[in-house]
Amino acid sequence: MRSFAPGFSALTAAVVCLSCVAATPATYGPRKVDIPVSDGRPPKKGETEGAARQSPPTSGAAKQSPFPAVARAKLANGMSVAVVSSKTLPIVQLRLVVRAGSGFGPSPAVATLTGDMLKDGGTRAMSSAELLRRVETLGSDLSVSTDFDATVIAMPVIKDQLPEALSLLSQVVREPRFDGEELKKLKARSADAAEDAARSSGGFTATRTIFKELFPEKSAYATFGNTPAEIAKVDGNAVREFHRRFYVPKATTLVLAGDVDEPTAKALAERHFGAWQGGEPPKVAAPGPKLPPKMRVVVAHRPKSVQSDVYVAMLAPPRKAPGWAQVRVANQILGGGVASRLFMDVREQRSLAYRTSAQVLELASGEQPLVAYAGTQTEKTGQAIQGLLENLAKMTTSPPTQAETEAARRYLSDIFAVRMETIGSIADMVVTQETFGLPDGYWDAYRREIRATEPDAALAAAKALYTPDRALVVVAGDADVIGPELAKLGDVTVVDPEKEFATLKTIPKAER
């Protein structure tokens, strides 16, 4: 049955009704209005100037939108305080950044569960339920997130509730209860989530495989996410020991952004965190990643999957390396949005993917994975990989045009105005500085570098970045269907996400 857009029936009825009324001359305005249109081309022979479409006006100069000043202080115990003052609303966004991420300690599961237990385990004086009720009475919420390099505890509060909010935050990080029964329940929930991710998330299984393949076993970045078996090994002693070693004042920064000034913020931080004691944060080994000597193919097997998540992984320079702005411009041209080469070619022109992208998986130390991605149908997996590889190669041989470079740098620089739209977003950008060790003034300097990037600089970055002949190709999909096709690229290693990513088999390289 043919379907129509919403409102079609109403519109039809209106037209029918109008046709029933006798036509009468208009009583105002001209009978016909000629609306000039233009498509940017010159008028053809015999065509009037007005008939040719006019080009849209050029974009105006981008608004500067400088990043607000960050005032800093340090308590006697070594804890840092960063303050961004804004009187726009009587709100303060709190972020407690502890440089104790999933890459720290004996396993990612220990670090992640320790962070989650700060909220789910309660404090010395309050159970988890009591803690959350106290937070809710402030009209706030408490969130905890752990990534490779840091654990971040966040609370937004009304200005008048700031002292009590800091009191609660201090108890959460300094005096966690680590209740055994709560840990047991948290482990059960986490194991269920991990099992579900291994079974149903192509993004998770592929990303875990990428980090495992690129980084040596003893690196802090060797393991992405958790498996049920890793979670099962964590006990209360491991959580308490991780907290004792890594949750120390010298590894912590309190970020306050909003309606608070520096003297008030420092005085409150001293009152609620000044008595916190702890030693030096332990050093964490982070040996760098290595690309395979030649293209390597790994499939995270998802039986009967009708689609594949395709990743082609290479390496980007360290986050603090000179020329980071040029890296971002080159990657934006490759796969940063609907104007990117991957989108226009792999998705639009060849219809090989329903989604494409290119991004750097950012880390605080050393080189970082850079991945080109395509989400595709199972039967198009081989073609999608070929499309990604071809575009990676073309980035080094077909220089970015002036138009491509201009579009990329305008997006990357102008998006700042959107990113800084809320005080919470500004607080999160300060968190990024703390996590990656970026200096104050970084965002404005980075934005200037973005705007100054020309096509030749983007091409130089592309030549250093994109090495498809040594890429790690990781696919989350049905190995039984796509394996023979992928074997044309080289030996294919098949791993089972539902069995702790154990190797199932190797498919030998096939003749093309």
Secondary structure, 3 states (H helix, E strand, C coil): CCCCCCCHHHHHHHHHHHHCCCCCCCCCCCCCCCCCCCCCCCCCCCCCHHHCCCCCCCCCCCCCCCCCCCEEEECCCCCEEEEEECCCCCEEEEEEEECCCCCCCCCHHHHHHHHHHHHHCCECCCCHHHHHHHHHHCCCCCEEEECCCCEEEEEEEEHHHHHHHHHHHHHHHHCECCCHHHHHHHHHHHHHHHHHHHHHCHHHHHHHHHHHHHCCCCCCCCCCCCCHHHHHCCCHHHHHHHHHHHCCHHHEEEEEEECCCHHHHHHHHHHHHCCCCCCCCCCCCCCCCCCCCCCEEEEEECCCCCEEEEEEEEEECCCCCCCHHHHHHHHHHHHCCCCCHHHHHHHHHCCCCCEEEEEECCCCCCCEEEEEEEEEEHHHHHHHHHHHHHHHHHHHHCCCCHHHHHHHHHHHHHHHHHHCCCHHHHHHHHHHHHHHCCCCCHHHHHHHHHHHCCHHHHHHHHHHHCCHHHCEEEEEECHHHHHHHHCCCCCEEEEEHHHCCEEEEEECCCCC
